[in-house]
Amino acid sequence: MKKILKVVAGIILITGLASGCSMKSLMVQERVSPYGVEDTVKKIQANAKAIGWVSPGVKNMNKSIAKHGGNDIGGQVRIVELCNAQHASKILSKDEGRYSALLMPCAIAVYEKSDGNTYVSNMRAKDMGSMMGGVVSEVMADVDIDQQKILEFLPK
């Protein structure tokens, strides 16, 4: 079954690339938020908490980059960290899934673009998980469902 899923994921990837889809659109979803940066971050955190997730932190990329000598990046950029202990423990309790710890905690980006709008980007968890197989694939399918609930306030 794992081999079949990997073949299907490969076919989807090749088909997507051949049809002109970029890797970005296959792996990342980007949408405009109806709110500003800070209100969008608060909405994400509240929605996550409502379904049993925690937000261990929000990275202010503007401050971090400036603090470490980087150039001004212009519009505001935040990385909202999200974690669900049940999902994480299912993956990390098995040797086969521990490599994916590098993807934890889950992250959702909230940022401004030069058009003045606030955007939200998130990894397409189910699609990414299907490329990894095993327990990671199983859990990432559930993460994807939760992620859509967390981001339900965004236009499709």
Backbone as CSV, one residue per row, in Angstrom:
resi,resn,N_x,N_y,N_z,CA_x,CA_y,CA_z,C_x,C_y,C_z
1,MET,0.822,-1.194,0.000,0.000,0.000,0.000,0.867,1.259,0.000
2,LYS,1.994,1.209,0.771,2.883,2.367,0.828,3.447,2.681,-0.554
3,LYS,3.821,1.632,-1.279,4.382,1.841,-2.613,3.352,2.460,-3.546
4,ILE,2.124,2.009,-3.434,1.053,2.551,-4.275,0.856,4.031,-3.977
5,LEU,0.835,4.394,-2.682,0.664,5.802,-2.305,1.812,6.657,-2.825
6,LYS,3.025,6.136,-2.745,4.178,6.890,-3.244,4.101,7.061,-4.756
7,VAL,3.671,6.026,-5.457,3.520,6.114,-6.910,2.445,7.138,-7.260
8,VAL,1.322,7.085,-6.552,0.240,8.044,-6.798,0.722,9.466,-6.522
9,ALA,1.430,9.660,-5.407,1.960,10.997,-5.085,2.919,11.457,-6.177
10,GLY,3.747,10.547,-6.673,4.671,10.886,-7.753,3.948,11.267,-9.028
11,ILE,2.905,10.531,-9.357,2.114,10.838,-10.558,1.451,12.205,-10.418
12,ILE,0.900,12.479,-9.238,0.277,13.786,-8.998,1.307,14.895,-9.148
13,LEU,2.479,14.694,-8.588,3.544,15.689,-8.674,3.958,15.926,-10.118
14,ILE,4.196,14.876,-10.854,4.609,15.003,-12.256,3.506,15.644,-13.089
15,THR,2.270,15.219,-12.865,1.140,15.800,-13.593,1.011,17.286,-13.291
16,GLY,1.145,17.629,-12.015,1.059,19.035,-11.626,2.133,19.874,-12.280
17,LEU,3.348,19.370,-12.290,4.444,20.113,-12.913,4.251,20.221,-14.421
18,ALA,3.799,19.138,-15.028,3.588,19.150,-16.479,2.469,20.095,-16.885
19,SER,1.494,20.277,-16.009,0.370,21.152,-16.344,0.651,22.613,-16.018
20,GLY,1.849,22.898,-15.566,2.212,24.287,-15.304,2.083,24.705,-13.857
21,CYS,1.691,23.796,-12.981,1.634,24.127,-11.556,3.059,24.205,-11.020
22,SER,3.287,25.119,-10.132,4.610,25.219,-9.530,4.684,24.322,-8.306
23,MET,5.891,24.030,-7.874,6.077,23.263,-6.647,5.456,24.022,-5.476
24,LYS,5.544,25.350,-5.529,4.963,26.170,-4.460,3.482,25.857,-4.301
25,SER,2.741,25.861,-5.387,1.293,25.648,-5.288,0.945,24.214,-4.889
26,LEU,1.862,23.285,-5.122,1.617,21.908,-4.720,1.898,21.685,-3.239
27,MET,2.805,22.481,-2.677,3.216,22.273,-1.293,2.699,23.321,-0.320
28,VAL,2.400,24.511,-0.830,2.040,25.627,0.037,0.748,26.267,-0.448
29,GLN,-0.110,26.589,0.496,-1.349,27.302,0.182,-1.185,28.729,0.691
30,GLU,-1.508,29.707,-0.150,-1.412,31.117,0.225,-2.755,31.781,-0.024
31,ARG,-3.248,32.489,1.003,-4.536,33.179,0.882,-4.453,34.560,1.521
32,VAL,-5.321,35.453,1.062,-5.413,36.797,1.628,-6.269,36.736,2.887
33,SER,-5.811,37.411,3.934,-6.584,37.487,5.173,-7.472,38.723,5.153
34,PRO,-8.667,38.627,5.732,-9.521,39.811,5.830,-9.086,40.747,6.961
35,TYR,-8.071,40.362,7.722,-7.595,41.135,8.869,-6.154,41.592,8.648
36,GLY,-5.690,42.468,9.529,-4.287,42.864,9.536,-3.431,41.753,10.129
37,VAL,-2.128,41.961,10.151,-1.200,40.930,10.619,-1.505,40.491,12.053
38,GLU,-1.542,41.425,12.977,-1.708,41.054,14.389,-3.062,40.396,14.659
39,ASP,-4.126,40.908,14.053,-5.449,40.295,14.246,-5.520,38.912,13.605
40,THR,-4.835,38.733,12.489,-4.795,37.419,11.841,-4.083,36.419,12.743
41,VAL,-2.966,36.830,13.326,-2.229,35.960,14.249,-3.132,35.563,15.417
42,LYS,-3.827,36.528,16.001,-4.723,36.248,17.135,-5.847,35.291,16.741
43,LYS,-6.392,35.462,15.553,-7.476,34.595,15.067,-6.967,33.157,14.906
44,ILE,-5.784,33.012,14.333,-5.189,31.680,14.161,-4.981,31.021,15.520
45,GLN,-4.418,31.758,16.463,-4.170,31.201,17.793,-5.470,30.809,18.494
46,ALA,-6.488,31.649,18.400,-7.778,31.349,19.038,-8.427,30.123,18.412
47,ASN,-8.411,30.040,17.090,-9.005,28.886,16.409,-8.250,27.602,16.743
48,ALA,-6.931,27.696,16.835,-6.119,26.529,17.180,-6.451,26.053,18.597
49,LYS,-6.495,26.981,19.513,-6.806,26.641,20.909,-8.180,25.984,21.021
50,ALA,-9.132,26.459,20.242,-10.503,25.934,20.286,-10.585,24.462,19.895
51,ILE,-9.600,23.973,19.138,-9.630,22.556,18.736,-8.479,21.750,19.356
52,GLY,-7.915,22.262,20.449,-6.941,21.482,21.206,-5.483,21.658,20.836
53,TRP,-5.181,22.646,20.037,-3.796,22.937,19.684,-3.270,24.026,20.608
54,VAL,-1.945,24.123,20.717,-1.317,25.211,21.463,-0.411,25.989,20.512
55,SER,-0.179,27.240,20.870,0.736,28.079,20.100,1.913,28.424,21.004
56,PRO,3.014,27.648,20.898,4.149,27.892,21.782,4.862,29.220,21.536
57,GLY,4.592,29.834,20.407,5.235,31.114,20.151,4.873,31.707,18.812
58,VAL,5.176,32.986,18.696,5.034,33.700,17.427,6.364,34.393,17.176
59,LYS,6.980,34.083,16.077,8.258,34.698,15.720,7.997,35.971,14.936
60,ASN,8.540,37.080,15.427,8.483,38.345,14.709,9.743,38.401,13.858
61,MET,9.610,38.075,12.597,10.775,37.984,11.721,11.431,39.343,11.500
62,ASN,10.656,40.415,11.508,11.222,41.754,11.335,12.214,42.053,12.449
63,LYS,11.796,41.808,13.696,12.660,42.070,14.847,13.864,41.138,14.863
64,SER,13.637,39.874,14.574,14.719,38.894,14.604,15.795,39.215,13.567
65,ILE,15.365,39.540,12.368,16.318,39.853,11.300,17.101,41.118,11.633
66,ALA,16.405,42.143,12.127,17.074,43.394,12.499,18.068,43.159,13.640
67,LYS,17.665,42.377,14.627,18.520,42.089,15.785,19.824,41.420,15.374
68,HIS,19.759,40.596,14.346,20.931,39.835,13.932,21.654,40.440,12.730
69,GLY,21.352,41.709,12.438,22.112,42.438,11.422,21.614,42.321,9.999
70,GLY,20.439,41.748,9.802,19.896,41.633,8.448,19.307,42.946,7.968
71,ASN,19.075,43.019,6.688,18.473,44.211,6.089,16.983,44.288,6.408
72,ASP,16.443,45.494,6.353,15.010,45.722,6.561,14.235,44.943,5.498
73,ILE,13.258,44.152,5.936,12.484,43.350,4.980,11.172,44.009,4.585
74,GLY,10.920,45.198,5.097,9.703,45.910,4.698,8.503,45.459,5.488
75,GLY,7.502,44.915,4.807,6.252,44.506,5.449,6.458,43.541,6.601
76,GLN,5.489,43.534,7.492,5.551,42.688,8.683,5.439,41.205,8.319
77,VAL,6.228,40.376,9.015,6.210,38.925,8.810,6.217,38.250,10.177
78,ARG,5.257,37.362,10.397,5.176,36.589,11.630,5.089,35.107,11.277
79,ILE,5.698,34.291,12.116,5.584,32.840,12.002,4.855,32.364,13.256
80,VAL,3.651,31.833,13.078,2.854,31.327,14.195,3.178,29.848,14.361
81,GLU,3.737,29.505,15.514,4.050,28.110,15.808,2.825,27.449,16.431
82,LEU,2.502,26.262,15.944,1.343,25.521,16.448,1.736,24.076,16.720
83,CYS,1.194,23.512,17.786,1.503,22.125,18.112,0.274,21.434,18.694
84,ASN,0.105,20.186,18.319,-0.919,19.332,18.903,-0.184,18.119,19.468
85,ALA,-0.192,17.990,20.784,0.587,16.948,21.450,0.197,15.543,21.001
86,GLN,-1.081,15.322,20.724,-1.515,13.992,20.291,-0.921,13.636,18.932
87,HIS,-1.007,14.578,18.004,-0.432,14.329,16.676,1.079,14.137,16.772
88,ALA,1.744,15.023,17.506,3.206,14.951,17.625,3.644,13.635,18.255
89,SER,2.945,13.209,19.294,3.351,11.975,19.971,3.159,10.744,19.088
90,LYS,2.142,10.745,18.240,1.940,9.610,17.328,3.128,9.460,16.377
91,ILE,3.655,10.585,15.929,4.788,10.550,14.998,6.098,10.278,15.733
92,LEU,6.341,11.002,16.815,7.639,10.940,17.480,7.835,9.712,18.352
93,SER,6.763,8.977,18.633,6.897,7.761,19.439,7.405,6.587,18.611
94,LYS,7.524,6.771,17.320,8.000,5.710,16.431,9.299,6.156,15.752
95,ASP,10.274,5.256,15.741,11.548,5.576,15.092,11.348,6.027,13.651
96,GLU,10.413,5.381,12.951,10.200,5.694,11.534,9.715,7.118,11.290
97,GLY,9.175,7.761,12.323,8.647,9.106,12.142,9.505,10.217,12.703
98,ARG,10.516,9.878,13.473,11.293,10.912,14.169,12.014,11.877,13.246
99,TYR,12.357,11.460,12.049,13.037,12.369,11.117,12.198,13.613,10.855
100,SER,10.886,13.465,10.961,10.001,14.585,10.644,9.894,15.599,11.779
101,ALA,10.639,15.397,12.857,10.660,16.377,13.948,11.110,17.742,13.441
102,LEU,11.855,17.757,12.354,12.305,19.033,11.791,11.136,19.878,11.305
103,LEU,9.985,19.284,11.109,8.794,20.019,10.685,7.960,20.505,11.874
104,MET,8.444,20.254,13.080,7.679,20.600,14.271,8.326,21.775,14.996
105,PRO,7.560,22.638,15.617,6.111,22.639,15.552,5.639,23.072,14.166
106,CYS,4.382,22.808,13.882,3.798,23.281,12.625,3.909,24.800,12.598
107,ALA,4.019,25.352,11.426,4.145,26.805,11.306,3.175,27.334,10.264
108,ILE,2.607,28.478,10.575,1.769,29.206,9.624,2.350,30.605,9.531
109,ALA,2.588,31.065,8.322,3.167,32.395,8.122,2.063,33.420,7.895
110,VAL,2.233,34.579,8.500,1.319,35.712,8.327,2.199,36.890,7.939
111,TYR,1.880,37.526,6.813,2.779,38.574,6.319,2.050,39.575,5.443
112,GLU,2.681,40.744,5.324,2.186,41.797,4.440,2.980,41.767,3.147
113,LYS,2.284,42.049,2.057,2.959,42.222,0.771,2.846,43.686,0.357
114,SER,3.573,44.039,-0.678,3.610,45.433,-1.131,2.252,45.939,-1.617
115,ASP,1.304,45.035,-1.870,-0.038,45.478,-2.275,-0.877,45.941,-1.082
116,GLY,-0.307,45.858,0.130,-0.995,46.314,1.332,-1.849,45.261,2.009
117,ASN,-2.000,44.111,1.392,-2.815,43.041,1.969,-1.997,42.175,2.918
118,THR,-2.711,41.531,3.827,-2.114,40.546,4.723,-2.393,39.167,4.140
119,TYR,-1.372,38.334,4.119,-1.476,36.989,3.554,-1.161,35.946,4.617
120,VAL,-1.692,34.758,4.408,-1.412,33.614,5.263,-0.949,32.483,4.358
121,SER,0.162,31.854,4.731,0.585,30.673,3.981,0.783,29.516,4.950
122,ASN,0.418,28.345,4.467,0.562,27.127,5.250,0.955,25.985,4.333
123,MET,1.646,25.025,4.931,2.031,23.836,4.191,0.782,22.994,3.937
124,ARG,0.701,22.406,2.774,-0.386,21.466,2.478,-0.019,20.141,3.164
125,ALA,-0.430,20.028,4.418,0.026,18.942,5.283,-0.276,17.550,4.726
126,LYS,-1.463,17.351,4.215,-1.828,16.024,3.698,-0.951,15.654,2.507
127,ASP,-0.761,16.592,1.597,0.046,16.322,0.405,1.508,16.071,0.768
128,MET,2.034,16.872,1.686,3.418,16.667,2.122,3.558,15.325,2.827
129,GLY,2.610,15.020,3.687,2.650,13.759,4.408,2.578,12.553,3.493
130,SER,1.773,12.660,2.431,1.633,11.517,1.518,2.945,11.197,0.819
131,MET,3.793,12.181,0.660,5.100,11.934,0.044,6.049,11.236,1.012
132,MET,5.755,11.305,2.302,6.636,10.721,3.311,6.224,9.309,3.700
133,GLY,4.947,9.008,3.575,4.464,7.665,3.876,4.411,7.351,5.361
134,GLY,3.983,6.134,5.666,3.953,5.621,7.026,3.128,6.444,7.990
135,VAL,3.591,6.451,9.235,2.877,7.143,10.300,2.794,8.642,10.022
136,VAL,3.806,9.199,9.377,3.795,10.633,9.070,2.635,10.950,8.136
137,SER,2.444,10.126,7.132,1.343,10.323,6.191,-0.009,10.257,6.900
138,GLU,-0.162,9.258,7.755,-1.424,9.087,8.480,-1.737,10.310,9.345
139,VAL,-0.761,10.752,10.106,-0.981,11.871,11.025,-1.149,13.181,10.263
140,MET,-0.369,13.374,9.216,-0.458,14.628,8.468,-1.823,14.790,7.800
141,ALA,-2.485,13.700,7.487,-3.852,13.796,6.951,-4.778,14.404,8.009
142,ASP,-4.597,13.999,9.265,-5.387,14.572,10.360,-4.989,16.021,10.632
143,VAL,-3.696,16.298,10.549,-3.209,17.671,10.734,-3.840,18.584,9.689
144,ASP,-3.940,18.108,8.464,-4.525,18.897,7.381,-5.978,19.277,7.698
145,ILE,-6.723,18.332,8.219,-8.121,18.604,8.593,-8.171,19.693,9.663
146,ASP,-7.319,19.563,10.671,-7.274,20.573,11.733,-6.835,21.930,11.191
147,GLN,-5.851,21.911,10.325,-5.343,23.155,9.744,-6.446,23.910,9.002
148,GLN,-7.263,23.180,8.289,-8.363,23.829,7.566,-9.372,24.442,8.538
149,LYS,-9.586,23.793,9.681,-10.473,24.363,10.705,-9.859,25.636,11.285
150,ILE,-8.572,25.598,11.557,-7.875,26.756,12.119,-7.949,27.944,11.167
151,LEU,-7.882,27.668,9.876,-7.839,28.732,8.862,-9.174,28.947,8.158
152,GLU,-10.257,28.446,8.724,-11.566,28.537,8.067,-12.045,29.971,7.860
153,PHE,-11.483,30.930,8.553,-11.884,32.336,8.399,-11.337,32.960,7.115
154,LEU,-10.422,32.269,6.459,-9.828,32.798,5.230,-10.685,32.455,4.020
155,PRO,-10.782,33.383,3.066,-11.506,33.067,1.824,-10.808,31.932,1.080
156,LYS,-11.576,31.143,0.374,-11.011,30.006,-0.379,-10.283,30.451,-1.605
